[in-house]
Amino acid sequence: MPSPSGATTSQECWEQAQPQPNEIFDAMEDVQPSPPEITFSSGSEPRVEYIHTEYHPHSNRPPRLDKVEEFQPQTKPSATLSSDDKPWSPFSSRDDFELVEWILESGINQGDIDALLTMMTKRGGQVPSFRNHRELIAMWKKAAHLRTTFESTTFTVPLKGEDYEFTVYHRDLWAWTLDILQDPLLAPYINWDAQ
């Protein structure tokens, strides 16, 4: 209802801007998503029986309805690891890789790394292919160059008259994405169609 002075109030503007129920239902006529079929078993968790896939309209692909048990990615993996492959490369053996992984995760310092390697050599057990922390660091650097490396950027932030420096480690996102896309083990699983 207009105000006595004939001016429109903010409440009236709000009410006029709201869509009417018929407008909403008319707009929804074209959209008819089918709900997933859900069944309840004797347990308390519901089970989804079908996966409904809606593709982007510009892909010109019809919607799909697949049983959960039969749902498979559109692309089949073609690359497989043979028994000759060495996933621990550039380390010479799996034992070297596992030792280096343990050293990295435990965060021991360079002196302790050297002491550990010396002790392993004296005890006569399996001797790793690297003799000290310098050789280990060289291996880490060699392994790091197989993928996009981390870079460090330092920036200064002024706050209350003082300058604070922060160092951030990051990867070039474009190069990292290319690493993923060019990986023969991952590429077959990438779904290129918007769903």
C-alpha positions in Angstrom: 0.0 0.0 0.0 1.5 3.4 -1.0 2.3 5.8 1.8 -0.1 8.7 2.5 2.2 11.2 0.8 2.3 9.1 -2.4 6.0 8.2 -2.1 7.0 4.6 -2.2 8.5 3.2 1.0 11.5 0.9 1.1 9.1 -1.9 2.3 7.0 -1.5 -0.8 10.1 -1.5 -3.0 11.2 -4.7 -1.3 7.8 -6.4 -1.8 7.7 -5.4 -5.5 11.1 -6.8 -6.1 10.3 -10.2 -4.7 9.3 -12.8 -7.4 5.8 -14.1 -7.3 5.3 -17.8 -6.7 4.0 -18.4 -10.3 7.2 -16.8 -11.7 9.4 -19.2 -9.7 7.4 -22.3 -10.8 7.4 -21.1 -14.4 11.2 -20.7 -14.3 11.6 -24.2 -12.8 9.5 -26.0 -15.5 12.6 -26.6 -17.7 14.6 -27.9 -14.8 13.7 -31.5 -13.8 16.4 -33.1 -11.9 15.7 -36.6 -10.9 16.4 -37.3 -7.2 18.7 -40.2 -6.4 17.0 -43.4 -5.5 17.6 -44.2 -1.8 16.8 -47.4 -0.1 17.0 -48.2 3.6 18.4 -51.6 4.7 18.2 -53.1 8.1 21.0 -50.9 9.3 20.5 -47.2 10.0 22.5 -45.9 7.0 20.6 -45.1 3.7 22.1 -46.5 0.5 22.1 -44.6 -2.8 21.2 -47.0 -5.6 21.9 -44.8 -8.6 24.3 -42.0 -9.6 22.7 -39.3 -11.7 25.1 -37.4 -13.9 24.1 -34.1 -15.5 26.5 -32.6 -18.0 27.0 -29.0 -18.8 24.4 -27.9 -21.4 27.1 -26.9 -23.9 28.6 -30.4 -23.9 25.5 -31.6 -25.7 25.6 -34.9 -23.7 22.4 -36.4 -22.4 22.1 -37.0 -18.6 23.1 -40.5 -17.4 21.7 -42.7 -14.7 24.1 -45.5 -13.5 23.8 -48.1 -10.8 26.4 -47.5 -8.1 27.9 -50.9 -8.7 28.3 -50.3 -12.4 29.5 -46.7 -12.3 32.9 -46.4 -13.9 35.0 -43.5 -15.0 34.6 -42.5 -18.7 38.2 -43.1 -19.4 40.0 -46.4 -18.7 43.5 -46.3 -17.3 46.0 -47.5 -19.8 49.3 -47.0 -17.9 50.2 -49.7 -15.4 53.4 -50.2 -13.4 55.4 -53.2 -14.5 57.5 -55.1 -12.1 60.6 -53.5 -13.6 59.5 -50.0 -12.7 61.2 -48.4 -9.7 58.7 -46.0 -7.9 61.4 -45.2 -5.4 63.6 -43.6 -8.1 66.0 -41.7 -7.9 66.9 -43.7 -4.8 68.8 -46.9 -5.6 66.5 -49.2 -3.6 63.3 -49.2 -1.7 65.2 -49.5 1.6 67.1 -46.3 0.7 63.8 -44.6 0.0 62.2 -45.8 3.3 65.3 -44.7 5.3 65.3 -41.3 3.6 61.5 -40.9 4.2 62.0 -41.8 7.9 64.9 -39.3 8.2 62.8 -36.6 6.6 59.7 -37.3 8.7 61.7 -37.5 12.0 63.3 -34.1 11.4 66.7 -35.1 12.7 69.6 -32.7 12.1 72.6 -33.2 9.8 75.0 -34.3 12.6 72.5 -37.0 13.7 72.0 -38.2 10.1 75.8 -38.7 9.8 75.9 -40.5 13.1 73.1 -42.8 12.1 74.7 -43.6 8.8 78.1 -44.3 10.5 76.4 -46.6 13.0 74.6 -48.5 10.2 77.9 -49.0 8.4 79.7 -50.2 11.5 77.0 -52.7 12.4 77.4 -54.4 9.1 73.7 -54.3 8.1 72.5 -53.1 4.8 74.5 -50.0 3.9 72.5 -47.2 2.2 73.9 -45.8 -1.1 74.6 -42.4 0.5 77.3 -42.0 3.1 76.5 -38.7 4.7 74.0 -35.9 4.9 75.5 -34.0 1.9 74.9 -37.0 -0.4 71.4 -37.4 1.1 70.6 -33.7 0.4 71.9 -34.1 -3.2 69.5 -37.0 -3.6 66.6 -35.0 -2.2 67.4 -32.2 -4.7 67.6 -34.7 -7.5 64.2 -36.1 -6.5 62.7 -32.6 -6.1 63.5 -31.7 -9.7 61.3 -34.5 -11.0 58.3 -32.3 -10.1 57.6 -28.6 -9.9 59.8 -27.4 -7.1 58.9 -25.1 -4.2 60.1 -21.5 -4.5 60.5 -19.1 -1.6 59.3 -15.5 -1.7 60.0 -13.0 1.0 57.8 -10.0 1.4 57.7 -7.1 3.9 54.5 -5.9 5.6 54.5 -2.6 7.4 52.5 -2.6 10.7 52.3 0.1 13.3 55.5 1.8 12.1 57.5 -1.5 12.0 58.4 -3.7 9.0 57.8 -7.4 9.3 59.4 -9.9 6.9 57.6 -13.1 5.9 58.9 -15.9 3.8 56.3 -18.0 1.9 57.1 -21.3 0.1 54.9 -22.0 -3.0 54.8 -23.7 -6.3 54.1 -22.3 -9.7 50.4 -23.4 -10.1 50.6 -23.6 -13.9 53.7 -25.9 -13.8 52.3 -28.0 -11.0 49.0 -28.5 -12.9 51.0 -29.5 -16.0 52.8 -32.1 -13.8 49.5 -33.6 -12.9 48.1 -33.5 -16.4 51.2 -35.1 -17.9 51.5 -37.9 -15.4 50.6 -41.1 -17.3 49.3 -42.7 -14.1 46.9 -39.8 -13.3 45.8 -38.6 -16.7 43.4 -41.4 -17.4 41.4 -40.6 -14.3 40.9 -36.9 -15.1 37.4 -36.1 -16.1 37.4 -33.3 -18.6 33.7 -32.8 -18.9 31.9 -30.4 -16.5 29.2 -32.3 -14.6 
